[in-house]
Amino acid sequence: MTSDKLNQVRLLLLDVDGVLNDGSIIYDDKGVETKVFNAKDGLGIELLMEAGIDVGIVTSRASKALYHRCNNLGISLIFDGVHDKSGVLGDISKQTGIPAEEIAFVGDDLVDLPLMRKVGLSVAVADAHETLLENADMVTTAKGGAGAVREVCEAILKAQGLWEKTLERFL
């Protein structure tokens, strides 16, 4: 069943804190926020986008560090400062032309649950809140910020028969 859902994904939406990073939020003495992102997740995102599958962000926090990372990866679909994540799904579908059943979302905490319930494929990272683990179509073996996004990207590529073509770049 999950492989069928992976096969239909045309857009991967990601939460940030707890998914693209380990959930830590670091402030320096001047109040500047710093985030640490995983390079393996970044390559997974790039490979997915090169294969023609879009990637976007839906997060409740706004951060300049996130925009720098998204710019680096080529992600332009960014919904930040969103407290009702499921409420933006219609806007995302309208903007991209991709229906909810062809969208996957990766989350880690309770605020992500409403959106997870509305998309075609819901994914929880390994260290997500237990309620998300119980309600997800797929649970990663990696924790948030430690390769979980890469794991999802590779699962989508493999389910859609795109993995071998993706590997050709490196052979």
N, C-alpha and C positions, 0 to 999 in steps of 0.2 A: 504493500500500500504506500509506504513512504517513497519507494523508488518511482511509483507512478506520479506522486506529487513533485518529486525532484525533477522529473522529466518535463513537467509543465512550466517550470519557473522561467520567467522572462525578465523578472526584476527582483533583486535581492535588497531588502531594506534592513538596515542595521541600527540598533541602539548604539550608544557610544560608551558611556561609563558602565563598566562591568562586562562589556562585549568587545569593543575595540581596544579597551584597556582593562586593567585589573580592578577598576573601580576607585582607585586612589585619585584624589584631587590634591595637588600640591600647590601651595602658595609660597612665594618668597617673601622676604621682609617688606617689599614694596607692594605686596598684594597681587603680584602678577601670577596668574594661574599657569601651571605647567601640566602637560599630560604626556604620558609615555605610551607610545604605540608600538606594536609588534611588527617587525619588518616582514615576517613570514605571512602574516595576515595581509599586509600590503601587497605582496606579490600575488597572493591568491586573488585579491580583488582585481589587480591588473590583468591577470590571466582570464578571469571571468569576463571582464569587459572586452578584452581582445577577442573573445569567443562570441561576442554579440549579446551578452546578457548584462543588462543595466544594473547599476548599484546606486543606492541612495541612503540617506541618513534620516532617521526620525529619532530625535532626542529631546528630553525635557529641559536640558541645560543648554545655554548659549556659551560659546567659547571661541575666542580668536584662534587658539591652538588647533581646534577642530577644523577651522577654515583653512589653516595652513596645510594640515594633513590632507584634507580633501582636495585642495588645489594641487598638491604634490601627486595625488593618485588620479586626478582627472574626474573626480566626483563633483557634479554640479547640482544634483538633486539633493538639496539639504533643507530639512525642516527642523529647525532648532528652537528651543524655548517653547516646545509643544507640551502642554500638560494633558491634553486629551488626544493621545496618539491615534486612537481609532477614528477620531473625528477628521483627521487629515487624509484618510484613505481615499475618500471620494475625490479630493483635489489631486492626489497623486495619480489616480487612475485617469482622471480627466486630462491632466498635464501630459502623461506618458502614453495614453491610449491602451494601457495594459489593465485588464480586469483583475479584481481581487483574487480570483482563483489561480491566476498566473503569477502571483506575488508571494515571495517568502519573506519572513521577518524573523530576525534573531534578537532575542531579549534575555534579560537576566533577573528582572525584579517585577513586583506586582503592578507597577505602572504600565508594564508592557503587555499584560494579560489581555486587555480588551482588543488591542490590535492583533495579537496572536490569534485570537478567536475568529477574526474576520478575513484573514488571508488564506491562500491555498495551502501553504506550508508553514507551520509554526515550528521554530527551533529555539531550544533553550541551551545555553552554555552549561557545562558540567557543574559549575558552582552557582547556578541560578537558585532562586528561592524554590523551595520544595513544591509550591503550588504550580509554578511554571513547569517544573520537571514532570509533574503529573499530567499536565494539560498539553504538552508539546507533542508534535508529530515525530520530532527527532531531537535527541539530546546528544550534544557533542561529548567526546571523551576528554577534550581539552577544556581548560578553564578560560574564562573571559580574559582577553589580553595575552593569552599564552598559546595562540594558534587555533582557537575555536573557529574563527572566521575562515581561516585557511581550510580547515576541515570541511566546512560547509561548502565553500567554493569548489573544492575538489570533488565532493559528493555530487554536486550539481553537474559538473563537467563530465564525470564518469557516467551518471545516469542518462545524460543526453548524448552519449557516444562521442564526446568532444575531447576526451582526455588524451587519447593517442595523438591527435592532431596538435594538441597543446604541447605535448612533450617533444614534438618534432623541433620546436624552437630551440631546445637545449641539446639535441643530439647532433 
